[in-house]
Amino acid sequence: MSKSPIGGHLAGAPDLAQYSQVREVGDLIFVAGVSSRQSDNSVTGASRGPTGALEIDIRAQTEAAIENLRGALESAAAHLSDVVDVTVFLVNMADYGGFNEVWNRFFDRSGPARTTVAVHQLPDPQLAVELKAIARRAR
């Protein structure tokens, strides 16, 4: 991923619109919503079952979204430990438990403040979770 000192695009999933995926202002790093979407436009944790119905694995999507968040932070020379606030967008609150199982592997109680919001949908119907984060560059 390319370093983006002022703001810009990360190598990865194609842009759906023109905006900075990572924006630095002073000591703060703002990361736009990241999901489990990959650079080839596939979605980790989404597949078609035998009948063709969409099957979502919230654990796989959560892990991939956190890894994509890690990559976005690394583009700004930051780490998951620098994250101070995360907003989680979940399409289905029934996934809250599975989301938390994975979240707890990456963060403990000293980790970021977090708000979880139920949303009707995300830009791709295969997506079940999106993360928006603010980090503070360690001094």
Buried (B, 14 or more C-beta within 10 A) or exposed (E): BEEBEEBBBBEBBEEEEEEBBBBBEEEBBBBBBBBBBEEEEEBBBBBEEEEEEEEBBBBBBBBBBBBBBBBBBBBBEBEBEBBEBBBBBBBBEEBBEBBBEBBEEBBEEEBBEBEBEEBEEBEBEBBBBBBBBBBBBEE
